[in-house]
Amino acid sequence: MNFYTLSDKGKVRANNEDYAESLALSWCGPAGNSAEITALILADGMGGAAAGEFASMLAVKTVKEQMIRSIFDKQPEDLLNSDKTLFIEECFQQANEAIFKEASRNPDMEGMGTTIVGGLFYRNSMSLAHVGDSRAYRFRNGSLQILTKDHSFVQELIDQGRITSDEAFVHPQRNVITRALGIGEAVKVDRKNIALEYGDLIIFCSDGLCGFVEHASMEKIIADTYKEAQEGLLSLQALANNLVKAAYNNGGGDNITVCLYHHLQKF
């Protein structure tokens, strides 16, 4: 299996407000035409009591069910030949509506919301969408590149040239996000299509990882895990454990979640 998901509540939090799933959908039509789609979905909830847990779970559940239903209600080729980022955005809007409605009718859930990052992998491309500060990265040829741009207060300060990325990493308001699912009746979604090369490693994570492990350290952990791989075969489980352990060792002050996808297909 070329994908793997792992979540840990960390050292400080009493419960885990992150929720993530990864799945593969295979299809073969009557003419022998076949396709396989892989999906990664990760959410980091927020809200009092158990509201954050519920928001992230509801977001992932809604997106997953919407994806499966939409893909197989029609011919999968209808989706595969379209802009799949628009499809993911529609799924996110469905999740946003579900969370917003639940918060509106349940006083205990008032104000809950969640970040989200989701990707669909088909052939040599990834369709990516996100809201909030959960991130997507690509590791290629020994270099780690961030693929998303945080919707956060410190990112706005970076964009304005008022602080650097290093200063943002330790800024006291680094956890303040400016966009999330469930806060309003609709949400703005950032999306893009990204070409993949054989061997590319995609990492989705909550800020429990990227907020506690600096970029250079994360890059080194991935590179070192590659070097330790037996017979050159990267263990996604070992890498996920190493990344979570690094965040844990750096304080583990938030829930830590990682979704990994290793692109090992040639077309």
BARONU-764466 format. One record per residue: x, y, z of N, C-alpha, C, O in turn; residue number from 1; residue in one letter. Coordinates in steps of 0.001 Angstrom, whole numbers, plus 500000, padded with zeros to 6 digits. Each point is the difference from the previous one (the first is absolute). Example, Ala and Ser with C-alpha at 12.3 -4.5 7.8 and 13.67 -1.06 7.14 Angstrom:
BEGIN
    npx    npy    npz   capx   capy   capz    cpx    cpy    cpz    opx    opy    opz num residuo
 513190 494310 507800 499110 501190 500000 500900 501200 500000 501036 499981 500665   1       a
 498614 501069 498615 500820 501190 500060 499230 501090 500730 500509 501108 500169   2       s
//
This chain:
BEGIN
    npx    npy    npz   capx   capy   capz    cpx    cpy    cpz    opx    opy    opz num residuo
 500854 498809 500000 499146 501191 500000 500889 501241 500000 500955 500078 500773   1       m
 498739 500885 498372 500869 501175 499853 499449 501232 500708 500340 501128 499642   2       n
 498799 498659 501374 499556 501128 500827 499864 499527 501442 499818 498813 500274   3       f
 500277 502153 500641 499975 499648 501425 499581 501226 500801 500381 501125 499677   4       y
 498830 498646 501373 499509 501089 500854 500255 499660 501463 499810 498859 500421   5       t
 500619 502133 500349 500282 499797 501427 499655 501270 500769 500313 501107 499563   6       l
 499033 498718 501598 499642 501144 500848 500314 499693 501453 499829 498873 500463   7       s
 500630 502144 500246 500341 499860 501417 499514 501254 500730 500087 501099 499451   8       d
 499411 498758 501757 499468 501170 500706 501089 500902 500575 499708 501106 500455   9       k
 501566 498427 499528 501083 500813 500531 500097 499906 501510 499337 499172 500625  10       g
 501501 501687 499961 500268 499934 501436 499025 500808 500848 499787 499681 501170  11       k
 499622 501354 498259 499304 501007 500796 498479 499882 499919 499318 500105 501020  12       v
 500152 499682 497796 498548 499997 499798 499346 498794 500679 500547 498897 500003  13       r
 498278 501338 500566 499263 498910 500639 499325 499102 498971 499778 498817 500260  14       a
 499898 501729 498586 499360 499208 498953 500608 500370 498646 500763 500959 499884  15       n
 498882 498264 499104 500558 500208 498665 498949 500646 499109 498998 499374 499652  16       n
 501237 501883 499980 499071 500730 499144 500362 499883 498523 499326 500577 499146  17       e
 501744 498674 500550 500341 499711 498609 499234 498756 499549 499661 499133 500806  18       d
 500075 500801 497893 499410 498787 499440 500452 499895 498549 499999 500994 499274  19       y
 500385 497812 500305 500495 499828 498637 499700 498590 499508 499912 499056 500785  20       a
 499935 500823 497917 499828 498711 499357 500661 500039 498627 500105 501055 499374  21       e
 500336 497782 500172 500487 499856 498632 499358 498759 499401 499784 499008 500696  22       s
 499912 501048 498016 499287 498895 499368 500331 499925 498526 500420 500984 499391  23       l
 499382 497823 500037 500181 499797 498571 498712 499444 499417 499375 499116 500586  24       a
 500233 501402 498267 498790 499572 499309 500397 499426 498645 500621 500682 499185  25       l
 499018 498059 500582 500322 499350 498728 498725 499726 499227 498953 499705 500577  26       s
 501154 500399 498107 498823 499843 499149 500416 499391 498679 501065 500313 499468  27       w
 498082 498808 500000 500218 499448 498668 498664 499928 499290 499048 499416 500517  28       c
 500875 501175 498301 498758 500042 499243 499832 498793 499091 500902 499169 499897  29       g
 497956 500730 499447 499706 498822 499175 500911 499856 498787 500106 498913 499432  30       p
 500546 502158 500169 500911 499930 498860 501435 499705 500430 500927 500056 499192  31       a
 499242 499626 502104 501337 499739 500511 500762 501259 500355 501174 499937 500365  32       g
 498164 501210 499530 500636 501264 500370 500001 500128 501522 498950 499901 500635  33       n
 502216 500315 499940 500126 499995 501453 500680 501272 500497 500658 500716 499245  34       s
 499164 499538 502029 500614 501172 500630 500131 499762 501495 499208 499267 500593  35       a
 501790 501352 500009 500138 499989 501454 500248 501419 500477 500860 500703 499470  36       e
 498389 499708 501526 500112 501337 500578 500342 499837 501470 499358 499225 500709  37       i
 501644 501496 499747 500350 500015 501420 499628 501362 500568 500180 501026 499344  38       t
 499300 498977 501879 499607 501251 500655 500607 500064 501396 499995 499012 500735  39       a
 500526 502155 499625 500431 500294 501365 499171 501170 500502 499822 500989 499289  40       l
 499668 498904 501937 499197 501071 500597 500439 500165 501449 500026 499028 500755  41       i
 500318 502188 499637 500471 500265 501364 499343 501275 500517 499943 501009 499297  42       l
 499563 498936 501938 499343 501161 500605 500489 500194 501429 500311 499035 500699  43       a
 499754 502215 499724 500435 500379 501349 498907 500879 500594 499852 501164 499630  44       d
 499382 498259 501300 498828 500682 500522 500299 501003 501092 501069 499994 500612  45       g
 497947 500874 499615 500096 500987 501079 498609 500214 500577 498996 499862 499301  46       m
 500958 500477 501982 498721 500217 500673 500049 499478 501423 500840 499164 500333  47       g
 498267 501327 500500 499968 499592 501399 499522 498578 500170 499417 499413 499088  48       g
 500837 500030 502103 499596 498635 500361 500469 499038 498901 501178 499993 499641  49       a
 497899 499193 499826 500366 499050 498951 499661 500522 498612 500005 499231 499038  50       a
 499699 502065 500839 499552 500550 498721 501074 499899 498918 499685 499729 498842  51       a
 501579 500486 501523 501081 499906 499022 500144 498600 499447 500174 499808 498797  52       g
 499752 499218 502089 500035 498596 499570 498875 499704 499020 500203 499366 498965  53       e
 498607 501108 501385 498834 499723 499169 500117 500690 498645 499661 499416 498971  54       f
 500818 501826 501027 500113 500760 498751 500962 499334 499021 499690 499873 498815  55       a
 501467 499705 501666 500974 499371 499104 499494 498657 499492 500165 499672 498825  56       s
 499217 499550 502064 499452 498706 499582 498888 500190 498974 499950 499288 498997  57       m
 499155 501674 501250 498885 500245 499086 500512 500493 498647 499463 499630 498956  58       l
 501567 501197 501066 500563 500510 498743 500544 498863 499151 499657 499887 498823  59       a
 501179 499276 501757 500609 498898 499240 498935 499011 499551 500020 499538 498859  60       v
 499052 500137 502028 498930 499057 499669 499156 500522 498831 499682 499251 499077  61       k
 499960 502030 500967 499173 500592 498948 500737 500023 498666 499438 499635 498967  62       t
 501823 500796 501060 500781 500055 498766 500180 498606 499411 499836 499803 498796  63       v
 500500 499234 502055 500202 498629 499522 498731 499438 499378 500039 499447 498901  64       k
 498843 500690 501789 498741 499458 499490 499576 500694 498714 499476 499364 499086  65       e
 500751 501944 500848 499649 500750 498795 500865 499561 498820 499516 499876 498875  66       q
 501759 499894 501393 500894 499538 498941 499549 498657 499456 499858 499827 498790  67       m
 499919 499227 502105 499625 498650 499577 498680 500022 499249 499865 499382 498944  68       i
 499163 501334 501606 498677 500057 499374 500087 500646 498609 499430 499487 499037  69       r
 501271 501617 500870 500054 500725 498732 500772 499236 498936 499627 500017 498827  70       s
 501446 499315 501576 500808 499265 499036 499220 498829 499411 500050 499760 498793  71       i
 499230 499514 502058 499359 498771 499537 498530 500167 499627 499400 499075 499453  72       f
 500008 502081 500830 498647 500267 499514 500001 500172 498490 499016 499695 499325  73       d
 502116 500807 500149 500135 500224 498561 501111 499082 499480 500509 499153 500733  74       k
 499849 501019 498030 501192 499335 499497 501221 500707 500591 500129 501216 499853  75       q
 500772 498049 500816 501180 500656 500573 500773 500846 498994 500629 500989 500377  76       p
 499329 498630 498343 500727 500767 498986 499493 501432 499881 500745 500893 499597  77       e
 497966 499330 500759 499460 501366 499966 500789 500904 500926 500303 501142 499655  78       d
 500032 498344 501531 500804 500760 500954 501453 500072 499553 500613 501067 500046  79       l
 499936 497813 499524 501423 499932 499690 500387 500919 498850 501150 500431 499910  80       l
 497904 499869 499217 500271 500883 498861 499671 501466 500290 500077 500844 499107  81       n
 499559 499454 502138 499642 501374 500379 501065 500577 500928 500974 499324 500333  82       s
 498839 501915 500079 500888 500621 500984 499612 499478 501376 498981 500407 500560  83       d
 501823 498702 499978 499647 499322 501256 500127 500917 501209 499467 499687 501065  84       k
 501234 501449 498790 500054 500936 501130 498622 500616 500250 499638 500280 501143  85       t
 499600 499928 497787 498635 500508 500163 499138 498987 500743 499160 500369 500820  86       l
 501055 498355 498887 499274 498928 500674 500326 499983 501490 499103 499869 500833  87       f
 502190 500264 499506 500384 500014 501419 499394 501222 500695 499532 499908 501135  88       i
 500481 501236 498177 499398 501197 500589 498519 499781 500292 499513 500421 501049  89       e
 499772 498937 498053 498587 499700 500243 499834 499119 501231 499088 500206 500801  90       e
 501793 498815 499346 499960 499132 501186 500271 500794 501274 499363 499772 501028  91       c
 501585 501159 498901 500300 500851 501153 498794 500876 500361 499699 500191 501178  92       f
 499624 500332 497817 498825 500840 500264 498899 499176 500668 499298 500505 500877  93       q
 500547 498248 498721 499034 499113 500650 500365 499791 501464 499135 500022 500876  94       q
 502152 499776 499379 500460 499822 501380 499804 501273 500814 499584 499949 501158  95       a
 500718 501194 498228 499805 501285 500671 498544 500171 500420 499708 500413 501122  96       n
 499388 499265 497965 498571 500129 500284 499568 499075 501125 499214 500389 500864  97       e
 501299 498384 499128 499634 499032 501033 500458 500465 501385 499252 499881 500971  98       a
 501961 500644 499125 500528 500473 501281 499251 501236 500465 499632 500113 501169  99       i
 500142 500819 497900 499311 501249 500344 498584 499724 500504 499558 500605 500977 100       f
 499733 498484 498357 498633 499661 500420 499994 499358 501379 499143 500307 500828 101       k
 501811 498805 499417 500066 499325 501300 500301 500998 501107 499415 499926 501081 102       e
 501496 501010 498655 500342 501014 501002 498829 500943 500250 499823 500486 501117 103       a
 499376 499775 497849 498871 500927 500132 498874 499423 500841 499305 500740 500697 104       s
 500507 497928 499245 498883 499410 500742 500403 499396 501335 499138 499556 500758 105       r
 502148 500418 499541 500467 499410 501253 500859 501018 500752 501133 500259 499595 106       n
 498351 500322 501489 500758 501029 500741 501364 499523 500480 500936 500794 500100 107       p
 499183 497915 500196 501279 499470 500469 501065 499994 498902 501195 499922 500284 108       d
 498362 500162 498472 500917 499962 498868 500244 501383 499393 500712 500117 499003 109       m
 498715 500911 501574 500103 501353 499444 501459 500420 499846 500804 499842 500919 110       e
 499524 500693 497910 501350 500494 499748 500996 498951 499548 501175 500309 499802 111       g
 498376 498454 500031 500957 498973 499594 500350 500144 498521 499234 500558 499214 112       m
 501909 498939 500438 500448 500037 498621 501186 499074 499833 500406 499322 500943 113       g
 500148 500650 497855 501154 499137 499758 500779 500478 498782 499422 500521 499046 114       t
 501872 499301 500995 500800 500137 498794 499827 498715 499199 499496 499004 500520 115       t
 500915 501016 498230 499946 498776 499199 500972 500108 498833 500185 501070 499420 116       i
 500432 497795 500250 500786 499892 498778 499647 498659 499378 499965 498976 500683 117       v
 499774 501040 498017 499605 498778 499315 500630 499911 498630 500222 501012 499335 118       g
 500068 497757 500245 500594 499806 498685 499458 498765 499313 499739 498985 500644 119       g
 500093 501102 498049 499655 498857 499164 501182 499720 499075 500493 500896 499314 120       l
 499951 497857 500679 501146 499592 499197 499515 499098 498867 499404 498948 500234 121       f
 500861 501482 498544 499596 499216 498837 501085 500097 498946 500390 501090 499581 122       y
 500093 497746 499998 501106 499934 499057 501155 500865 500496 500450 499803 501128 123       r
 500044 501137 498087 501173 500782 500410 499626 501392 500497 500704 500968 499714 124       n
 498203 499140 501020 499617 501321 500497 499321 499894 501366 499420 498974 500356 125       s
 500673 502107 500379 499278 500145 501259 499139 501248 499905 500485 501079 499658 126       m
 498235 498765 500647 499090 501140 500115 499895 500321 501481 499584 499155 500792 127       s
 500788 502061 499587 500187 500372 501394 499111 501180 500371 499843 500943 499224 128       l
 499576 498990 501980 499215 501125 500510 500204 500088 501503 500240 498990 500662 129       a
 499663 502238 499882 500147 500124 501457 499328 501267 500504 499770 500957 499261 130       h
 499926 499006 502036 499468 501137 500740 500674 499981 501372 499974 498979 500687 131       v
 500630 502145 499715 500631 500066 501312 501499 499788 499937 500633 500297 498987 132       g
 499942 499183 502108 501459 499875 500068 500493 498558 500039 501167 499763 500313 133       d
 497970 499264 499377 500507 498656 499752 500657 500011 498636 499479 500606 499063 134       s
 501662 498727 500815 500864 500202 498844 500167 498769 499122 499729 498870 500406 135       r
 500734 501395 498360 500459 498954 499087 501429 500325 499581 500330 501151 499711 136       a
 500514 497818 500261 501386 500119 499566 500286 498965 498918 499302 498992 499885 137       y
 501740 501274 499320 500531 499008 499069 501493 499847 500248 500730 500988 500079 138       r
 499719 497762 500045 501428 499703 500134 500458 499366 498690 499520 498938 499602 139       f
 501425 501742 499735 500498 499531 498707 501501 500262 499916 500460 501112 500259 140       r
 500293 497862 499379 501452 500132 499807 500686 500627 501215 500883 500846 499860 141       n
 498701 498731 501320 500652 500445 501227 499555 501346 500522 500528 500479 501003 142       g
 498498 500149 498327 499559 501336 500393 498514 499990 500373 499183 499388 499313 143       s
 500482 501290 501772 498624 500097 500482 499417 501358 499625 500567 501044 500322 144       l
 498295 498927 498993 499350 501239 499553 498582 500054 500544 499267 499015 499923 145       q
 500342 502129 500628 498624 500171 500462 499120 500355 498803 500363 500843 499179 146       i
 498487 498510 500731 499104 500173 498856 498791 500876 500316 499295 500430 499088 147       l
 500462 499836 502175 498852 500806 500412 500480 501272 500685 501154 500105 500415 148       t
 497944 500850 499692 500305 501246 500693 499003 500159 501141 498789 500033 499779 149       k
 501728 500064 501444 499145 500048 501181 499014 501161 499950 500335 501100 499562 150       d
 498457 498637 500890 499034 501067 500260 500097 500312 501490 499236 499483 500814 151       h
 501716 501369 499515 500295 500279 501406 500462 501447 500169 500393 500670 499045 152       s
 499545 499778 502197 500413 501365 500323 501488 500191 499711 500387 501017 499425 153       f
 500447 498026 500963 501441 500176 499781 500357 499953 498511 500958 500647 499578 154       v
 498284 498598 499625 500258 499990 498563 499703 501370 499401 500705 500450 499097 155       q
 498261 500208 501398 499701 501352 499534 501143 500953 500358 500343 500879 499210 156       e
 500248 498950 501980 501143 500832 500392 501199 499728 499102 500732 500924 499644 157       l
 499474 497810 499987 501083 499647 499080 499772 500669 498645 500914 500586 499421 158       i
 497844 499314 500082 499663 500576 498695 500206 501513 499981 500336 500577 498966 159       d
 499460 500056 502184 500176 501444 500116 501458 500396 500232 500326 501186 500043 160       q
 500546 497819 500107 501408 500259 500228 500325 500430 501417 501078 500536 500254 161       g
 498000 499234 500674 500203 500469 501377 500765 498988 500851 500644 500377 500979 162       r
 499292 498351 498659 500777 498982 500699 500525 498995 498972 499530 499951 498864 163       i
 501452 499252 501558 500542 498936 499148 499316 498679 500357 499271 499906 500988 164       t
 500981 499081 498186 499453 498669 500279 500554 499450 501309 499285 499337 500750 165       s
 501988 500938 499524 500595 499547 501262 499323 500679 501187 499757 499364 501025 166       d
 499940 501915 498839 499313 500714 501085 498569 499495 500156 499477 499953 501113 167       e
 499891 499671 497784 498628 499481 500061 499938 498697 500776 499009 499713 500671 168       a
 502068 499489 499232 500034 498688 500650 499891 500110 501518 499494 499089 500655 169       f
 500982 502030 499909 499972 500171 501460 499085 501151 500416 500003 500397 501165 170       v
 499222 500136 497907 499133 501141 500311 498902 499581 500979 499433 498917 499854 171       h
 500255 501926 501149 498978 499618 500991 498600 499820 499423 499154 499362 500627 172       p
 500590 501187 498192 498679 499866 499373 500035 499098 498767 499181 500136 499091 173       q
 501779 498946 500895 500166 499138 498827 498837 499024 499812 499841 499439 498915 174       r
 499345 500349 502121 498881 499060 499881 498694 500673 499587 498966 499339 499913 175       n
 501070 501963 499833 498784 500721 499613 499764 499800 498506 500798 500453 499179 176       v
 498111 498873 500466 499701 499775 498590 498951 501006 499532 499205 500501 500794 177       i
 500806 499781 497918 499107 501017 499433 498915 499391 499115 499139 500716 499488 178       t
 500903 497974 500333 499003 499336 499157 499813 498567 500484 500977 499314 500300 179       r
 497771 500229 499779 499726 498637 500454 498637 499547 499498 499143 500829 499694 180       a
 500656 497877 500222 498679 499453 499698 499079 500169 501204 500428 499852 501144 181       l
 498298 500462 498588 498990 500008 501045 499760 501331 500665 499074 500119 500804 182       g
 501726 500891 498892 499881 501297 500655 498905 500852 499355 499377 500825 500668 183       i
 500395 498977 498050 498963 500743 499284 499240 499085 499070 500283 498805 499921 184       g
 498749 501757 499374 499171 499192 499116 500760 499529 498767 499609 499013 499377 185       e
 501450 501661 500266 500857 499574 498887 501444 500295 500378 500262 500759 500933 186       a
 500666 498644 498347 501411 500180 500317 500795 500106 498704 499670 499352 499007 187       v
 501370 501461 501010 500887 500113 498846 501045 498895 500073 500647 499812 501031 188       k
 499514 499460 497872 500907 498856 499944 501138 500304 499028 499754 500437 498876 189       v
 501479 499337 501546 501144 500101 499101 500222 498637 499355 499919 498973 500674 190       d
 500362 501011 498023 500133 498720 499297 500993 500129 498855 500203 501083 499451 191       r
 500410 497790 500198 500951 499981 498889 500216 498558 499534 499808 499051 500759 192       k
 500592 500810 497982 500415 498716 499448 501519 499967 499934 500635 500968 499580 193       n
 499940 497914 500838 501455 499880 500091 500449 498737 499277 499490 498911 500265 194       i
 501464 501236 498823 500560 498853 499287 500912 499205 500940 500756 500569 500787 195       a
 499153 498115 499109 500813 499115 500824 501026 499272 499147 499747 499661 498844 196       l
 501412 500109 501749 501030 499180 499376 500151 498711 500792 499711 499951 501196 197       e
 500743 499016 498125 500206 498724 500675 500933 500190 501197 501068 500599 499873 198       y
 498524 498889 501284 500806 500118 501213 499632 501167 500881 500488 500091 501127 199       g
 498661 500814 498395 499574 501124 500844 499325 499487 501268 499227 499043 499969 200       d
 501082 501614 501142 499358 499710 501279 499168 501215 500390 500515 501116 500070 201       l
 498200 498666 500184 499102 501074 500422 499689 499832 501478 499686 498903 500462 202       i
 500407 502200 500274 499727 499989 501439 498908 501011 500302 500147 501178 499677 203       i
 498774 498390 500928 499006 500894 500593 500215 499966 501510 500300 498945 500558 204       f
 499550 502198 500106 500160 499990 501460 499200 501112 500652 499701 501020 499380 205       c
 499961 498766 501871 499409 501054 500821 501123 500847 500591 501170 499629 499912 206       s
 498477 501511 500693 501046 500878 500533 500646 499433 501251 500947 500584 500527 207       d
 498558 498290 499954 500690 499305 501083 501337 499444 499559 500869 499732 500829 208       g
 499303 500090 497855 501306 499612 499457 500772 501223 499544 501079 500274 500525 209       l
 498388 500479 498496 500763 501110 499428 500162 501164 500970 500846 500868 499785 210       c
 498356 499164 501281 500147 501042 501006 501024 499663 501075 500326 500840 500839 211       g
 500182 497924 499137 500966 499571 501011 501291 499459 499394 501000 499852 500702 212       f
 498986 499855 498010 501204 499514 499314 500301 500960 498853 499198 500142 499077 213       v
 501940 500505 500982 500361 500980 498974 500218 499328 498650 500281 498804 499917 214       e
 499584 501989 499039 500051 499478 498630 501270 499187 499748 499934 498888 499477 215       h
 501210 501664 500891 501270 499318 499752 500079 498677 500762 500538 499018 499489 216       a
 498931 500961 501718 500004 498773 500789 499089 498946 499388 500344 498819 499966 217       s
 498491 501610 499550 499079 499071 499351 500648 499407 498745 499901 498799 499745 218       m
 500752 502049 499489 500681 499543 498788 501064 498953 500334 500138 498999 499297 219       e
 500608 501239 501776 501060 499071 500392 499424 498661 500478 500547 498940 499695 220       k
 498354 501117 501050 499371 498765 500474 499570 499138 498816 500200 498786 500006 221       i
 499220 501836 498996 499557 499254 498821 501203 499412 499266 499997 498827 499628 222       i
 501032 501996 500166 501197 499526 499298 500663 498862 500757 500431 499020 499393 223       a
 499655 501098 501927 500620 498950 500810 499192 498717 499965 500565 498907 499992 224       d
 498112 501219 499988 499152 498805 499939 500188 499291 498662 499983 498770 499938 225       t
 500195 501998 498998 500318 499409 498697 501309 499211 500075 500087 498882 499493 226       y
 500920 501703 501138 501318 499352 500083 499927 498694 500787 500715 499045 499699 227       k
 498419 500923 501309 499876 498817 500853 499111 498923 499395 499928 498887 500521 228       e
 499387 501441 498370 499073 499048 499394 500740 498766 499497 501035 500109 499343 229       a
 498427 498725 500968 500607 498750 499561 499705 499762 498525 498860 500119 499551 230       q
 502190 499543 499706 499901 499719 498562 499379 501178 499246 499384 499827 498948 231       e
 500789 501368 501606 499514 501199 499328 498502 500202 500048 499483 500912 499355 232       g
 499799 498254 501398 498544 500106 500069 499607 500816 501230 500157 499544 501132 233       l
 499339 501648 498642 499622 500880 501094 498798 499438 500744 498997 499639 499385 234       l
 501106 500288 501946 498876 499595 500829 499233 501257 500420 500505 500812 500774 235       s
 498282 499341 498712 499196 501161 500373 499636 499957 501479 499887 501044 500642 236       l
 499931 497767 499895 499706 499882 501428 501170 500508 500831 499805 500741 500963 237       q
 501416 498860 498666 501189 500464 500727 500144 501513 499891 500329 500668 500981 238       a
 499427 499873 497831 500118 501447 499825 498954 500739 500827 500320 500990 500659 239       l
 498439 498540 499314 498960 500640 500803 500366 499974 501477 499841 500999 500702 240       a
 500644 497866 499766 500412 499893 501406 501136 500967 500321 500004 500624 501061 241       n
 500957 499501 498028 501137 500900 500227 499556 501460 500053 500500 500771 500819 242       n
 498566 499610 498316 499515 501377 499998 499206 500308 501268 500191 501047 500618 243       l
 498928 498049 499763 499210 500197 501217 500920 500046 501222 499805 500820 500897 244       v
 501185 498307 499133 500945 499966 501118 500758 501317 500122 500237 500484 501107 245       k
 500145 500096 497753 500734 501275 500028 499151 501106 500606 500492 500777 500818 246       a
 498237 499306 498794 499101 501003 500576 499804 499744 501486 499969 500932 500804 247       a
 499900 497809 499548 499832 499601 501410 501222 500424 500819 499865 500542 501097 248       y
 501316 499209 498362 501231 500339 500712 500230 501501 500088 500740 500464 500868 249       n
 498631 500304 498239 500127 501463 500032 498894 500658 500829 499752 501199 499872 250       n
 499601 498030 500956 498992 500539 500907 498643 499332 499864 499273 499857 500983 251       g
 500384 499732 497798 498717 499317 499787 498823 500801 500530 499070 499442 500583 252       g
 500974 501865 499212 498987 500870 500580 498670 500031 499281 499094 500722 500415 253       g
 500767 498514 498518 498745 499955 499254 499830 498586 499457 500934 499200 500035 254       d
 497875 500496 499464 499786 498730 499324 500859 499952 498744 500203 501017 499338 255       n
 500297 497802 500341 500954 499832 498891 499424 498987 499015 499747 498851 500363 256       i
 500048 501571 498405 499435 499094 498999 500758 500123 498682 500349 501094 499557 257       t
 499893 497748 499834 500748 499925 498748 499278 499063 499037 499594 498902 500381 258       v
 500249 501536 498363 499556 499137 498904 501112 499978 498956 500503 501047 499593 259       c
 499874 497756 499980 501085 499860 499033 499513 499289 498746 499163 499100 500065 260       l
 501373 501316 498794 499734 499330 498727 501308 499943 499224 500655 501021 499796 261       y
 499723 497767 499768 501231 499812 499231 499613 499647 498570 499358 498977 499758 262       h
 501035 501875 499293 499585 499813 498613 500924 499013 499310 501102 500355 499582 263       h
 498446 498412 500301 500819 498921 499448 499366 499401 498749 500165 498815 499711 264       l
 499110 502022 499555 499377 499553 498771 500632 500719 498816 500404 501158 500101 265       q
 499674 498134 498775 500527 500595 498769 498946 499903 498912 499410 498941 499790 266       k
 500355 502173 499515 499005 500039 498937 500625 500566 498728 499323 500118 498979 267       f
//
